[in-house]
Structures are given as structure tokens and as C-alpha cells.
Amino acid sequence: MYRSAAGVEFTRYEQFEHDTRGITPRAGGGRIAWFQDPDGNTFALESDV
């Protein structure tokens, strides 16, 4: 699992293709990555590139 300089680990899902950092191309363009907070809540970061 990739860990960023800030210590964030991106969550990987088997059904999606990820780059080496754990970022997935988004349908229609852009990118998305998921991560969890210490309580186990999942968040998504999206970019429209």
C-alpha cells in the first residue's frame, strides 16, 4: 500500500485499476482515491483533471 508524505494510505478496491499510488481513473475523466480516517470512515478525493 502506498503511503504519502503526510502518512495517508489510499484504500484499494479489487474491482478498480489503480496506479502505483492507489489512484484510480474516473469514468468520464479525472481521478479518484479513497482513504480511511482513524475511526474507519471512508473518504474519497476526486479530481476533474
N, C-alpha and C positions, 0 to 999 in steps of 0.2 A: 504494500500500500504506500502511495506517495505521501510524504509529509512536507507541507510547505514550510517556509522560513518562520512563519508565525505559529507552527505546530499544528495546523489544521490537517486532518486526514480526510480525504474525499472518499465517500462510500461508492463502491462499485456494485452494479447490478448485472447479473449474468445475461439478461436479455438485451443489454445495450453494449455497443462497441465503445471502448474508452481509449484515449491516448495514454501515454506513459504517466501523465499526471492525474489521470482519473476523470478527465473532462470528456463529455460526450457531444458529438454533433447533434444539433436540434433539428427536427423536421422543419423544413421551410427556411433553414438558415440559422445561424447563431450557434451558441454553445450552452451547455448546462452542466453543472456539477452539484453533487449533494454532499452534505456533511451532517454530523450529529453533534449536538451540544452535550455537556456532561450529564444531563438528565435523560438523554436518549431521544430527544426531539429531533426530527429530521428537517433540515432546511435546504433550499435549492438556491443556487446562484445562477442567473441567466444573463446571457449577453446576446444582443441582436447583431453584433459584428457588422 
